[in-house]
Amino acid sequence: MSTYELDNPTREELVLGAAPQLFGISFNWCLLGCLSVQLYIYAISSDKDRTGTKVLGEYNHPFTPDDHSV
């Protein structure tokens, strides 16, 4: 490949280059959303769990609520 081909990629080259990254980023955000929902459900239903279990599950994620009175 010459420099000219790298500077002016065709539409097919752009799609083939960007599609895996776009899929990976979207899949990563989807998994982060699932994790956030799971930890929120755990946070509002973990009244009877031991402190060690709460520390491992609840307080390692930045999106857990501070107030459990919901």
PyMOL Python script that loads the backbone (N, CA, C, O; Angstrom):
from pymol import cmd

cmd.read_pdbstr("""\
ATOM      1  N   MET A   1       0.828  -1.195   0.000  1.00  0.00           N
ATOM      2  CA  MET A   1       0.000   0.000   0.000  1.00  0.00           C
ATOM      3  C   MET A   1       0.865   1.248   0.000  1.00  0.00           C
ATOM      4  O   MET A   1       1.857   1.345   0.721  1.00  0.00           O
ATOM      5  N   SER A   2       0.484   2.138  -0.778  1.00  0.00           N
ATOM      6  CA  SER A   2       1.204   3.407  -0.800  1.00  0.00           C
ATOM      7  C   SER A   2       0.552   4.375   0.197  1.00  0.00           C
ATOM      8  O   SER A   2      -0.521   4.102   0.734  1.00  0.00           O
ATOM      9  N   THR A   3       1.199   5.470   0.423  1.00  0.00           N
ATOM     10  CA  THR A   3       0.676   6.477   1.344  1.00  0.00           C
ATOM     11  C   THR A   3      -0.640   7.047   0.849  1.00  0.00           C
ATOM     12  O   THR A   3      -1.509   7.403   1.645  1.00  0.00           O
ATOM     13  N   TYR A   4      -0.786   7.133  -0.461  1.00  0.00           N
ATOM     14  CA  TYR A   4      -2.011   7.681  -1.036  1.00  0.00           C
ATOM     15  C   TYR A   4      -3.219   6.825  -0.662  1.00  0.00           C
ATOM     16  O   TYR A   4      -4.284   7.365  -0.365  1.00  0.00           O
ATOM     17  N   GLU A   5      -3.072   5.506  -0.670  1.00  0.00           N
ATOM     18  CA  GLU A   5      -4.186   4.628  -0.333  1.00  0.00           C
ATOM     19  C   GLU A   5      -4.563   4.742   1.148  1.00  0.00           C
ATOM     20  O   GLU A   5      -5.733   4.583   1.498  1.00  0.00           O
ATOM     21  N   LEU A   6      -3.601   5.010   2.008  1.00  0.00           N
ATOM     22  CA  LEU A   6      -3.896   5.177   3.436  1.00  0.00           C
ATOM     23  C   LEU A   6      -4.571   6.512   3.713  1.00  0.00           C
ATOM     24  O   LEU A   6      -5.405   6.619   4.612  1.00  0.00           O
ATOM     25  N   ASP A   7      -4.211   7.523   2.943  1.00  0.00           N
ATOM     26  CA  ASP A   7      -4.805   8.836   3.146  1.00  0.00           C
ATOM     27  C   ASP A   7      -6.229   8.923   2.609  1.00  0.00           C
ATOM     28  O   ASP A   7      -7.045   9.677   3.138  1.00  0.00           O
ATOM     29  N   ASN A   8      -6.528   8.169   1.576  1.00  0.00           N
ATOM     30  CA  ASN A   8      -7.844   8.210   0.949  1.00  0.00           C
ATOM     31  C   ASN A   8      -8.438   6.802   0.879  1.00  0.00           C
ATOM     32  O   ASN A   8      -8.479   6.206  -0.197  1.00  0.00           O
ATOM     33  N   PRO A   9      -8.899   6.264   2.012  1.00  0.00           N
ATOM     34  CA  PRO A   9      -9.468   4.909   1.959  1.00  0.00           C
ATOM     35  C   PRO A   9     -10.828   4.901   1.259  1.00  0.00           C
ATOM     36  O   PRO A   9     -11.556   5.894   1.261  1.00  0.00           O
ATOM     37  N   THR A  10     -11.137   3.785   0.677  1.00  0.00           N
ATOM     38  CA  THR A  10     -12.440   3.652   0.032  1.00  0.00           C
ATOM     39  C   THR A  10     -13.511   3.439   1.090  1.00  0.00           C
ATOM     40  O   THR A  10     -13.211   3.218   2.263  1.00  0.00           O
ATOM     41  N   ARG A  11     -14.756   3.509   0.662  1.00  0.00           N
ATOM     42  CA  ARG A  11     -15.873   3.324   1.595  1.00  0.00           C
ATOM     43  C   ARG A  11     -15.853   1.920   2.204  1.00  0.00           C
ATOM     44  O   ARG A  11     -16.132   1.751   3.391  1.00  0.00           O
ATOM     45  N   GLU A  12     -15.523   0.915   1.389  1.00  0.00           N
ATOM     46  CA  GLU A  12     -15.475  -0.459   1.876  1.00  0.00           C
ATOM     47  C   GLU A  12     -14.381  -0.633   2.927  1.00  0.00           C
ATOM     48  O   GLU A  12     -14.578  -1.341   3.915  1.00  0.00           O
ATOM     49  N   GLU A  13     -13.235   0.007   2.721  1.00  0.00           N
ATOM     50  CA  GLU A  13     -12.146  -0.080   3.695  1.00  0.00           C
ATOM     51  C   GLU A  13     -12.537   0.586   5.017  1.00  0.00           C
ATOM     52  O   GLU A  13     -12.194   0.093   6.092  1.00  0.00           O
ATOM     53  N   LEU A  14     -13.251   1.698   4.933  1.00  0.00           N
ATOM     54  CA  LEU A  14     -13.704   2.365   6.157  1.00  0.00           C
ATOM     55  C   LEU A  14     -14.694   1.495   6.927  1.00  0.00           C
ATOM     56  O   LEU A  14     -14.609   1.376   8.150  1.00  0.00           O
ATOM     57  N   VAL A  15     -15.626   0.892   6.207  1.00  0.00           N
ATOM     58  CA  VAL A  15     -16.628   0.046   6.865  1.00  0.00           C
ATOM     59  C   VAL A  15     -15.965  -1.178   7.477  1.00  0.00           C
ATOM     60  O   VAL A  15     -16.257  -1.533   8.618  1.00  0.00           O
ATOM     61  N   LEU A  16     -15.083  -1.823   6.736  1.00  0.00           N
ATOM     62  CA  LEU A  16     -14.404  -3.010   7.250  1.00  0.00           C
ATOM     63  C   LEU A  16     -13.481  -2.679   8.421  1.00  0.00           C
ATOM     64  O   LEU A  16     -13.254  -3.527   9.284  1.00  0.00           O
ATOM     65  N   GLY A  17     -12.959  -1.481   8.462  1.00  0.00           N
ATOM     66  CA  GLY A  17     -12.082  -1.094   9.564  1.00  0.00           C
ATOM     67  C   GLY A  17     -12.835  -0.623  10.793  1.00  0.00           C
ATOM     68  O   GLY A  17     -12.388  -0.855  11.916  1.00  0.00           O
ATOM     69  N   ALA A  18     -13.963   0.030  10.601  1.00  0.00           N
ATOM     70  CA  ALA A  18     -14.686   0.614  11.726  1.00  0.00           C
ATOM     71  C   ALA A  18     -15.732  -0.321  12.321  1.00  0.00           C
ATOM     72  O   ALA A  18     -16.075  -0.177  13.495  1.00  0.00           O
ATOM     73  N   ALA A  19     -16.241  -1.258  11.560  1.00  0.00           N
ATOM     74  CA  ALA A  19     -17.324  -2.125  12.039  1.00  0.00           C
ATOM     75  C   ALA A  19     -16.939  -2.946  13.261  1.00  0.00           C
ATOM     76  O   ALA A  19     -17.715  -2.972  14.216  1.00  0.00           O
ATOM     77  N   PRO A  20     -15.781  -3.623  13.296  1.00  0.00           N
ATOM     78  CA  PRO A  20     -15.439  -4.395  14.505  1.00  0.00           C
ATOM     79  C   PRO A  20     -15.274  -3.520  15.742  1.00  0.00           C
ATOM     80  O   PRO A  20     -15.668  -3.921  16.838  1.00  0.00           O
ATOM     81  N   GLN A  21     -14.701  -2.338  15.581  1.00  0.00           N
ATOM     82  CA  GLN A  21     -14.535  -1.445  16.722  1.00  0.00           C
ATOM     83  C   GLN A  21     -15.885  -0.939  17.213  1.00  0.00           C
ATOM     84  O   GLN A  21     -16.125  -0.876  18.419  1.00  0.00           O
ATOM     85  N   LEU A  22     -16.754  -0.582  16.300  1.00  0.00           N
ATOM     86  CA  LEU A  22     -18.079  -0.098  16.669  1.00  0.00           C
ATOM     87  C   LEU A  22     -18.884  -1.189  17.367  1.00  0.00           C
ATOM     88  O   LEU A  22     -19.574  -0.919  18.350  1.00  0.00           O
ATOM     89  N   PHE A  23     -18.800  -2.413  16.869  1.00  0.00           N
ATOM     90  CA  PHE A  23     -19.477  -3.535  17.509  1.00  0.00           C
ATOM     91  C   PHE A  23     -18.919  -3.777  18.908  1.00  0.00           C
ATOM     92  O   PHE A  23     -19.680  -3.991  19.851  1.00  0.00           O
ATOM     93  N   GLY A  24     -17.600  -3.743  19.047  1.00  0.00           N
ATOM     94  CA  GLY A  24     -16.975  -3.976  20.349  1.00  0.00           C
ATOM     95  C   GLY A  24     -17.343  -2.915  21.370  1.00  0.00           C
ATOM     96  O   GLY A  24     -17.609  -3.236  22.529  1.00  0.00           O
ATOM     97  N   ILE A  25     -17.360  -1.669  20.959  1.00  0.00           N
ATOM     98  CA  ILE A  25     -17.721  -0.577  21.867  1.00  0.00           C
ATOM     99  C   ILE A  25     -19.177  -0.692  22.293  1.00  0.00           C
ATOM    100  O   ILE A  25     -19.499  -0.510  23.468  1.00  0.00           O
ATOM    101  N   SER A  26     -20.058  -0.993  21.343  1.00  0.00           N
ATOM    102  CA  SER A  26     -21.485  -1.139  21.672  1.00  0.00           C
ATOM    103  C   SER A  26     -21.716  -2.317  22.605  1.00  0.00           C
ATOM    104  O   SER A  26     -22.501  -2.215  23.548  1.00  0.00           O
ATOM    105  N   PHE A  27     -21.045  -3.427  22.356  1.00  0.00           N
ATOM    106  CA  PHE A  27     -21.181  -4.610  23.202  1.00  0.00           C
ATOM    107  C   PHE A  27     -20.645  -4.335  24.605  1.00  0.00           C
ATOM    108  O   PHE A  27     -21.223  -4.793  25.591  1.00  0.00           O
ATOM    109  N   ASN A  28     -19.551  -3.596  24.698  1.00  0.00           N
ATOM    110  CA  ASN A  28     -18.979  -3.250  25.994  1.00  0.00           C
ATOM    111  C   ASN A  28     -19.941  -2.386  26.808  1.00  0.00           C
ATOM    112  O   ASN A  28     -20.111  -2.626  28.004  1.00  0.00           O
ATOM    113  N   TRP A  29     -20.577  -1.384  26.186  1.00  0.00           N
ATOM    114  CA  TRP A  29     -21.541  -0.537  26.881  1.00  0.00           C
ATOM    115  C   TRP A  29     -22.766  -1.330  27.316  1.00  0.00           C
ATOM    116  O   TRP A  29     -23.334  -1.080  28.379  1.00  0.00           O
ATOM    117  N   CYS A  30     -23.171  -2.294  26.478  1.00  0.00           N
ATOM    118  CA  CYS A  30     -24.312  -3.143  26.826  1.00  0.00           C
ATOM    119  C   CYS A  30     -23.993  -3.980  28.068  1.00  0.00           C
ATOM    120  O   CYS A  30     -24.826  -4.103  28.966  1.00  0.00           O
ATOM    121  N   LEU A  31     -22.800  -4.548  28.117  1.00  0.00           N
ATOM    122  CA  LEU A  31     -22.401  -5.337  29.285  1.00  0.00           C
ATOM    123  C   LEU A  31     -22.277  -4.468  30.534  1.00  0.00           C
ATOM    124  O   LEU A  31     -22.630  -4.906  31.629  1.00  0.00           O
ATOM    125  N   LEU A  32     -21.782  -3.248  30.383  1.00  0.00           N
ATOM    126  CA  LEU A  32     -21.696  -2.344  31.529  1.00  0.00           C
ATOM    127  C   LEU A  32     -23.083  -1.994  32.046  1.00  0.00           C
ATOM    128  O   LEU A  32     -23.283  -1.888  33.256  1.00  0.00           O
ATOM    129  N   GLY A  33     -24.040  -1.815  31.147  1.00  0.00           N
ATOM    130  CA  GLY A  33     -25.416  -1.550  31.563  1.00  0.00           C
ATOM    131  C   GLY A  33     -26.012  -2.733  32.313  1.00  0.00           C
ATOM    132  O   GLY A  33     -26.695  -2.550  33.320  1.00  0.00           O
ATOM    133  N   CYS A  34     -25.755  -3.950  31.825  1.00  0.00           N
ATOM    134  CA  CYS A  34     -26.247  -5.152  32.526  1.00  0.00           C
ATOM    135  C   CYS A  34     -25.640  -5.254  33.920  1.00  0.00           C
ATOM    136  O   CYS A  34     -26.340  -5.575  34.881  1.00  0.00           O
ATOM    137  N   LEU A  35     -24.350  -4.984  34.036  1.00  0.00           N
ATOM    138  CA  LEU A  35     -23.692  -5.029  35.332  1.00  0.00           C
ATOM    139  C   LEU A  35     -24.273  -3.978  36.276  1.00  0.00           C
ATOM    140  O   LEU A  35     -24.474  -4.257  37.458  1.00  0.00           O
ATOM    141  N   SER A  36     -24.542  -2.789  35.775  1.00  0.00           N
ATOM    142  CA  SER A  36     -25.105  -1.728  36.608  1.00  0.00           C
ATOM    143  C   SER A  36     -26.488  -2.108  37.127  1.00  0.00           C
ATOM    144  O   SER A  36     -26.804  -1.870  38.293  1.00  0.00           O
ATOM    145  N   VAL A  37     -27.308  -2.693  36.267  1.00  0.00           N
ATOM    146  CA  VAL A  37     -28.650  -3.106  36.691  1.00  0.00           C
ATOM    147  C   VAL A  37     -28.567  -4.228  37.721  1.00  0.00           C
ATOM    148  O   VAL A  37     -29.301  -4.213  38.709  1.00  0.00           O
ATOM    149  N   GLN A  38     -27.688  -5.195  37.503  1.00  0.00           N
ATOM    150  CA  GLN A  38     -27.533  -6.286  38.465  1.00  0.00           C
ATOM    151  C   GLN A  38     -27.076  -5.774  39.821  1.00  0.00           C
ATOM    152  O   GLN A  38     -27.583  -6.213  40.853  1.00  0.00           O
ATOM    153  N   LEU A  39     -26.124  -4.851  39.829  1.00  0.00           N
ATOM    154  CA  LEU A  39     -25.634  -4.330  41.104  1.00  0.00           C
ATOM    155  C   LEU A  39     -26.667  -3.442  41.788  1.00  0.00           C
ATOM    156  O   LEU A  39     -26.722  -3.403  43.017  1.00  0.00           O
ATOM    157  N   TYR A  40     -27.481  -2.735  41.023  1.00  0.00           N
ATOM    158  CA  TYR A  40     -28.546  -1.937  41.622  1.00  0.00           C
ATOM    159  C   TYR A  40     -29.576  -2.849  42.283  1.00  0.00           C
ATOM    160  O   TYR A  40     -30.014  -2.587  43.403  1.00  0.00           O
ATOM    161  N   ILE A  41     -29.957  -3.910  41.594  1.00  0.00           N
ATOM    162  CA  ILE A  41     -30.920  -4.858  42.174  1.00  0.00           C
ATOM    163  C   ILE A  41     -30.342  -5.497  43.423  1.00  0.00           C
ATOM    164  O   ILE A  41     -31.051  -5.676  44.413  1.00  0.00           O
ATOM    165  N   TYR A  42     -29.058  -5.845  43.388  1.00  0.00           N
ATOM    166  CA  TYR A  42     -28.419  -6.412  44.580  1.00  0.00           C
ATOM    167  C   TYR A  42     -28.386  -5.388  45.717  1.00  0.00           C
ATOM    168  O   TYR A  42     -28.610  -5.738  46.875  1.00  0.00           O
ATOM    169  N   ALA A  43     -28.107  -4.134  45.387  1.00  0.00           N
ATOM    170  CA  ALA A  43     -27.987  -3.105  46.421  1.00  0.00           C
ATOM    171  C   ALA A  43     -29.313  -2.873  47.135  1.00  0.00           C
ATOM    172  O   ALA A  43     -29.320  -2.620  48.340  1.00  0.00           O
ATOM    173  N   ILE A  44     -30.433  -2.953  46.425  1.00  0.00           N
ATOM    174  CA  ILE A  44     -31.713  -2.693  47.080  1.00  0.00           C
ATOM    175  C   ILE A  44     -32.293  -3.940  47.740  1.00  0.00           C
ATOM    176  O   ILE A  44     -33.284  -3.850  48.465  1.00  0.00           O
ATOM    177  N   SER A  45     -31.683  -5.110  47.495  1.00  0.00           N
ATOM    178  CA  SER A  45     -32.238  -6.325  48.089  1.00  0.00           C
ATOM    179  C   SER A  45     -31.246  -7.065  48.982  1.00  0.00           C
ATOM    180  O   SER A  45     -31.463  -8.240  49.280  1.00  0.00           O
ATOM    181  N   SER A  46     -30.173  -6.423  49.417  1.00  0.00           N
ATOM    182  CA  SER A  46     -29.128  -7.114  50.176  1.00  0.00           C
ATOM    183  C   SER A  46     -29.128  -6.732  51.652  1.00  0.00           C
ATOM    184  O   SER A  46     -28.061  -6.530  52.231  1.00  0.00           O
ATOM    185  N   ASP A  47     -30.286  -6.631  52.263  1.00  0.00           N
ATOM    186  CA  ASP A  47     -30.347  -6.231  53.666  1.00  0.00           C
ATOM    187  C   ASP A  47     -29.789  -7.296  54.605  1.00  0.00           C
ATOM    188  O   ASP A  47     -29.188  -6.951  55.623  1.00  0.00           O
ATOM    189  N   LYS A  48     -29.966  -8.563  54.299  1.00  0.00           N
ATOM    190  CA  LYS A  48     -29.594  -9.624  55.221  1.00  0.00           C
ATOM    191  C   LYS A  48     -28.249 -10.264  54.898  1.00  0.00           C
ATOM    192  O   LYS A  48     -27.878 -11.245  55.542  1.00  0.00           O
ATOM    193  N   ASP A  49     -27.514  -9.748  53.936  1.00  0.00           N
ATOM    194  CA  ASP A  49     -26.219 -10.323  53.586  1.00  0.00           C
ATOM    195  C   ASP A  49     -25.146  -9.897  54.579  1.00  0.00           C
ATOM    196  O   ASP A  49     -25.253  -8.873  55.254  1.00  0.00           O
ATOM    197  N   ARG A  50     -24.109 -10.725  54.639  1.00  0.00           N
ATOM    198  CA  ARG A  50     -22.982 -10.395  55.509  1.00  0.00           C
ATOM    199  C   ARG A  50     -22.209  -9.202  54.943  1.00  0.00           C
ATOM    200  O   ARG A  50     -22.301  -8.901  53.753  1.00  0.00           O
ATOM    201  N   THR A  51     -21.463  -8.542  55.790  1.00  0.00           N
ATOM    202  CA  THR A  51     -20.727  -7.343  55.385  1.00  0.00           C
ATOM    203  C   THR A  51     -19.685  -7.665  54.317  1.00  0.00           C
ATOM    204  O   THR A  51     -19.510  -6.889  53.378  1.00  0.00           O
ATOM    205  N   GLY A  52     -18.996  -8.791  54.443  1.00  0.00           N
ATOM    206  CA  GLY A  52     -17.990  -9.171  53.450  1.00  0.00           C
ATOM    207  C   GLY A  52     -18.577  -9.358  52.067  1.00  0.00           C
ATOM    208  O   GLY A  52     -17.962  -8.980  51.070  1.00  0.00           O
ATOM    209  N   THR A  53     -19.765  -9.940  52.002  1.00  0.00           N
ATOM    210  CA  THR A  53     -20.422 -10.132  50.718  1.00  0.00           C
ATOM    211  C   THR A  53     -20.840  -8.794  50.120  1.00  0.00           C
ATOM    212  O   THR A  53     -20.732  -8.593  48.911  1.00  0.00           O
ATOM    213  N   LYS A  54     -21.311  -7.893  50.948  1.00  0.00           N
ATOM    214  CA  LYS A  54     -21.694  -6.569  50.456  1.00  0.00           C
ATOM    215  C   LYS A  54     -20.488  -5.808  49.915  1.00  0.00           C
ATOM    216  O   LYS A  54     -20.582  -5.135  48.889  1.00  0.00           O
ATOM    217  N   VAL A  55     -19.359  -5.917  50.607  1.00  0.00           N
ATOM    218  CA  VAL A  55     -18.155  -5.215  50.170  1.00  0.00           C
ATOM    219  C   VAL A  55     -17.699  -5.744  48.812  1.00  0.00           C
ATOM    220  O   VAL A  55     -17.312  -4.964  47.941  1.00  0.00           O
ATOM    221  N   LEU A  56     -17.742  -7.055  48.630  1.00  0.00           N
ATOM    222  CA  LEU A  56     -17.320  -7.630  47.349  1.00  0.00           C
ATOM    223  C   LEU A  56     -18.272  -7.273  46.221  1.00  0.00           C
ATOM    224  O   LEU A  56     -17.826  -6.971  45.114  1.00  0.00           O
ATOM    225  N   GLY A  57     -19.561  -7.300  46.476  1.00  0.00           N
ATOM    226  CA  GLY A  57     -20.516  -7.111  45.399  1.00  0.00           C
ATOM    227  C   GLY A  57     -20.943  -5.690  45.165  1.00  0.00           C
ATOM    228  O   GLY A  57     -21.086  -5.267  44.018  1.00  0.00           O
ATOM    229  N   GLU A  58     -21.147  -4.957  46.207  1.00  0.00           N
ATOM    230  CA  GLU A  58     -21.816  -3.671  46.074  1.00  0.00           C
ATOM    231  C   GLU A  58     -20.860  -2.498  45.962  1.00  0.00           C
ATOM    232  O   GLU A  58     -21.078  -1.621  45.126  1.00  0.00           O
ATOM    233  N   TYR A  59     -19.836  -2.448  46.750  1.00  0.00           N
ATOM    234  CA  TYR A  59     -19.041  -1.232  46.865  1.00  0.00           C
ATOM    235  C   TYR A  59     -17.878  -1.160  45.881  1.00  0.00           C
ATOM    236  O   TYR A  59     -17.089  -0.218  45.940  1.00  0.00           O
ATOM    237  N   ASN A  60     -17.753  -2.122  44.986  1.00  0.00           N
ATOM    238  CA  ASN A  60     -16.708  -2.060  43.977  1.00  0.00           C
ATOM    239  C   ASN A  60     -17.186  -1.419  42.689  1.00  0.00           C
ATOM    240  O   ASN A  60     -16.404  -1.279  41.748  1.00  0.00           O
ATOM    241  N   HIS A  61     -18.425  -1.033  42.621  1.00  0.00           N
ATOM    242  CA  HIS A  61     -18.985  -0.452  41.401  1.00  0.00           C
ATOM    243  C   HIS A  61     -19.385   0.991  41.676  1.00  0.00           C
ATOM    244  O   HIS A  61     -20.032   1.265  42.687  1.00  0.00           O
ATOM    245  N   PRO A  62     -19.017   1.915  40.801  1.00  0.00           N
ATOM    246  CA  PRO A  62     -19.260   3.341  41.075  1.00  0.00           C
ATOM    247  C   PRO A  62     -20.728   3.763  40.957  1.00  0.00           C
ATOM    248  O   PRO A  62     -21.060   4.880  41.354  1.00  0.00           O
ATOM    249  N   PHE A  63     -21.611   2.927  40.433  1.00  0.00           N
ATOM    250  CA  PHE A  63     -22.990   3.338  40.190  1.00  0.00           C
ATOM    251  C   PHE A  63     -23.965   2.811  41.226  1.00  0.00           C
ATOM    252  O   PHE A  63     -25.176   2.892  41.016  1.00  0.00           O
ATOM    253  N   THR A  64     -23.480   2.272  42.338  1.00  0.00           N
ATOM    254  CA  THR A  64     -24.396   1.773  43.343  1.00  0.00           C
ATOM    255  C   THR A  64     -24.957   2.948  44.141  1.00  0.00           C
ATOM    256  O   THR A  64     -24.254   3.929  44.384  1.00  0.00           O
ATOM    257  N   PRO A  65     -26.212   2.849  44.544  1.00  0.00           N
ATOM    258  CA  PRO A  65     -26.813   3.961  45.305  1.00  0.00           C
ATOM    259  C   PRO A  65     -26.280   3.987  46.738  1.00  0.00           C
ATOM    260  O   PRO A  65     -25.983   2.943  47.320  1.00  0.00           O
ATOM    261  N   ASP A  66     -26.166   5.182  47.292  1.00  0.00           N
ATOM    262  CA  ASP A  66     -25.727   5.320  48.681  1.00  0.00           C
ATOM    263  C   ASP A  66     -26.891   5.127  49.646  1.00  0.00           C
ATOM    264  O   ASP A  66     -26.685   4.676  50.773  1.00  0.00           O
ATOM    265  N   ASP A  67     -28.084   5.454  49.233  1.00  0.00           N
ATOM    266  CA  ASP A  67     -29.246   5.354  50.093  1.00  0.00           C
ATOM    267  C   ASP A  67     -30.034   4.102  49.732  1.00  0.00           C
ATOM    268  O   ASP A  67     -30.506   3.969  48.603  1.00  0.00           O
ATOM    269  N   HIS A  68     -30.179   3.184  50.686  1.00  0.00           N
ATOM    270  CA  HIS A  68     -30.876   1.920  50.439  1.00  0.00           C
ATOM    271  C   HIS A  68     -32.329   1.960  50.864  1.00  0.00           C
ATOM    272  O   HIS A  68     -32.950   0.907  51.005  1.00  0.00           O
ATOM    273  N   SER A  69     -32.888   3.135  51.072  1.00  0.00           N
ATOM    274  CA  SER A  69     -34.265   3.231  51.542  1.00  0.00           C
ATOM    275  C   SER A  69     -35.282   3.262  50.400  1.00  0.00           C
ATOM    276  O   SER A  69     -36.470   3.480  50.636  1.00  0.00           O
ATOM    277  N   VAL A  70     -34.831   3.050  49.190  1.00  0.00           N
ATOM    278  CA  VAL A  70     -35.729   3.112  48.027  1.00  0.00           C
ATOM    279  C   VAL A  70     -36.682   1.938  48.037  1.00  0.00           C
ATOM    280  O   VAL A  70     -37.517   1.813  47.140  1.00  0.00           O
TER     281      VAL A  70
END
""", "prot")
cmd.dss("prot")
cmd.show_as("cartoon", "prot")
cmd.util.cbc("prot")
cmd.orient("prot")
